Amino acid sequence: MTRPAPDEPHTPTRTEHDLLGEREVPTDAYWGIHTLRAVENFPITGRVIGQDPHLVRALVDVKQAATLANLELGVLDAERADAIVAACREIADGALHEQFVVDVVQGGAGTSTNMNANEVVANRALELLGHARGDYAHCHPNTHVNASQSTNDVYPTAVNIATRRWIMALCAELERLRDAFAAKAAEFRDVVKMGRTQLQDAVPMTLGQEFATYSVMLTEDLERLRESADLLLEVNLGATAVGTGLNAPVGYADLAVRHLAQITGYDLVSSPDLVEATQDVGQFVHLSGVLKRVAVKLSKVCNDLRLLSSGPRAGLGEIKLPPVQAGSSIMPGKVNPVIPEVVNQVAFQIVGNDVSISMAAEAGQLQLNAFEPVIAQRLSEGARNLTHAVAVLTDRCVTGITTDPALLRARVENSIGLATALNPRIGYEAATRIATEAALTGASVADLVLAAGLLGREELEELLKPENLTAQKIQTSPTTQETSR
């Protein structure tokens, strides 16, 4: 998104003023002088609020709710209120997002974001009223669009709503990934392989059990994410500057929140203590921790996928990831696990984001946290990137994973870990002798057991059946297991 260049020659301008003086603003701009100064002051990330559709929509949802409450309470007349509401609805539907040009990271606790919204809404409302942009006598960004409000209640409320929308989008993709792992668990239900602890052969299991674990894990994380997102339903709209509701009429807070709930479709409630809610960002700290949990666990899963697919001949090679691109500019035929790798990198970002959010939350002072812009930016970036990464992991990796059941079965039969599975039948001491001899000679455990006369072939074959090796008879379905972690 290009930044405005109001001082370019031959650009038609209009004159606007603020407490610092007058400036020329492009005639065709919907933003005004406050936005102009913010663009000049905060060339930080190169990413502007107009590139976050959830935040823009949340901002105008708040403006619309506030306007409807002000109309009912007599703060605004019907003509102005109708124009403001119509402008907000247009923007919520996707119009004029390119006019939200302030960098997402900014000083001022979000004031520049709020004023960018106020100015765009006011100028679009002016057009609807038949007036020129900048003719603020008829609809003013502060007096009318920002009536009964402060940045300190508008911005946190909008961030709550926008962040919840990002998290709900992430949950939808996590559900698809969970289902993809569950489908693979069913597909690989009878594929016997060696389980490993500390990267060493442990005991037999099925590849289906391994993949079911990932499905269960995602179910748990979805529950935690939704619980955390519900904390965002409590908002401080109506608090105005510090939570006392100064300059807002009696009844405004409850009425504005009620309208906002209807607009968003969320079960929003007003905080029982608006002073506390205005300075507290604990909901973001908690959500960031849960988002980090999801990212860390997904990264662990991707580590597993890379390890299980390593090779294809000199590594584990237990699964095959779908080839999506050539892996080397010098090594012919090499294909890399690029999809799990990119998910790993997104997870690393989210872990770093959590540190930034923690520091920003800690740095808040007295009645307001001035650092919510970086909190909002880190949360939205993390949720957005992880949503995209999970979608790619589902569609371009997990659904296309294959395996070689015969190869995995042969490895089980050749593993000294098989002695553990026979332990209950032949005893620990005998199993230890067999395992030691297998390690020294390279002979299979099954052959050594038969040679030693410890078991007959028929009994050994019964013990080595997949359901007996992996205890699948006592397992519950991963889709019906109850989780509480």
C-alpha positions, 0 to 999 in steps of 0.5 A, a space after each residue: 500500500 503506497 503512502 500519501 504524498 501530500 506535498 507533491 507539486 500540482 496535487 490539488 489540496 485542501 487546508 486543514 488545521 489542528 492544535 499545531 497549525 495548518 497543513 495541506 491535505 490532498 483534496 481526494 483524501 478521505 483522511 485528514 490532518 491528524 492522519 497526515 501527521 501520523 504518517 509522517 511520524 510513524 514510518 515504522 513497519 511499512 504495514 498500515 492499518 488498512 491492510 488489516 481488514 478485521 481491524 478496520 471493520 472493528 473500528 467502524 463497527 465501534 463507530 457505528 454502535 457509538 453513533 446509534 447510542 448517541 442518536 438514541 440519547 440525543 447527542 447526535 441528530 438523525 441526519 448526521 447519525 444516518 450519514 455516519 452509520 451509512 459510511 461505517 457500513 460501507 467501510 465494513 463491507 470493504 470500501 475505503 480500506 486504502 484510506 487507512 494509511 497509518 502504520 500499525 505500530 505507532 505512539 499515542 496508544 492508538 490515537 492515530 488509528 482512531 483519528 484515521 477512522 474518525 476522519 475517513 468516516 467523517 469525510 465519507 459522511 460529508 459526501 453522503 450529506 452533499 458536502 465537500 470533504 474537509 467541510 467539518 462544520 457539517 460533520 466533524 471527526 471529533 465532535 460527531 464521529 468520536 462523540 461520547 468516545 475516547 481512543 482509550 475505549 474505542 481502540 481497545 474495544 476494536 482490538 478485542 473484536 479484530 483479534 477475536 475474528 483473527 482467532 476464529 479464522 485460525 480455529 477454522 483452519 485448525 479444525 481442518 488440520 485436525 480432521 486431516 490428521 484424523 483421516 490419516 489416523 484411520 487410513 494408517 490404523 493397521 500400519 505397524 511401526 516402531 515407536 521411539 523414545 529419545 530417538 531410540 527404538 521403544 515398542 511397537 505402535 501403529 502409524 495410525 496411533 501416531 497420527 491420532 495423537 496429532 488430532 487429539 492435540 489439536 482438539 485440546 488446543 482448539 478448546 484452549 483457543 476458544 476459551 481465550 477468545 471468549 475473554 475478548 468479549 468483555 470490552 471497555 466501550 463507554 469508559 472514555 479516557 480513564 474509565 470514568 465515562 467522562 463526556 459520555 451521557 448516562 446509559 451510553 456504555 450499556 447502550 453502545 455495547 448492546 448495539 455493538 453486540 448486534 452489529 458484530 454478532 458477538 456476545 459482548 458485555 461491558 466490563 464491570 469495572 471500566 477503570 480496571 478494564 481501560 488499563 488492563 491488557 491481561 486478556 492479550 497476555 493470556 491469549 498470546 500464551 495460548 497462541 504460543 502453546 499452539 505454535 510450539 506444539 504445531 512446530 513439534 508436529 512438523 519436526 516429527 513430520 520432517 524426521 519421519 520423512 527423512 531420507 528417502 533412503 538414508 533416513 527414517 523414511 517412514 512416511 513420504 510427504 507430497 513433493 511440492 517443489 525441487 529441493 536443490 539448485 545443485 543436487 538432482 532429485 532432492 525434495 525438501 520438507 518445505 511445508 513443515 519448515 515454513 510452519 516451524 518458522 511461523 512458530 518461531 515468530 509467534 514465540 518472539 511475538 509473545 515476548 514482545 506482548 509480555 513486555 508491552 503489557 508490563 510497560 503499561 503505566 497507571 490508567 492506560 497501557 500506551 503500547 497496545 498498538 504493538 500488542 495488536 500488531 503482534 497478535 494479528 500478525 501471529 494469528 494471520 501467519 499461523 492461519 495461512 501456515 496451517 492451511 498450507 500444512 493441511 492442503 499441501 502436506 498432511 492430506 498427501 502423506 503416504 507410507 510403505 506398510 511392508 517396510 515399516 512392518 519389516 523394521 518392527 520384526 527386525 527391531 530389538 524393541 520387539 523384545 519388550 512386546 514379548 516381555 510379558 510372555 517370556 519374562 524380563 530376563 529371557 527378553 533381555 538375553 534375546 535383545 542383547 544377542 539381537 543387538 550383537 548379531 543382527 539377528 531378529 528377535 523373532 528368529 532368536 526366540 524361535 531358535 531358543 524354543 521360548 515360543 512356538 511359531 504359532 504363538 509367536 505369530 499371534 503375539 506379533 499381530 498388529 492388534 496385540 503389538 499395539 494394544 489397539 483393542 483397548 484404545 478409544 477412537 481419537 474422535 471420541 476421547 475426552 480431553 481436559 488439558 
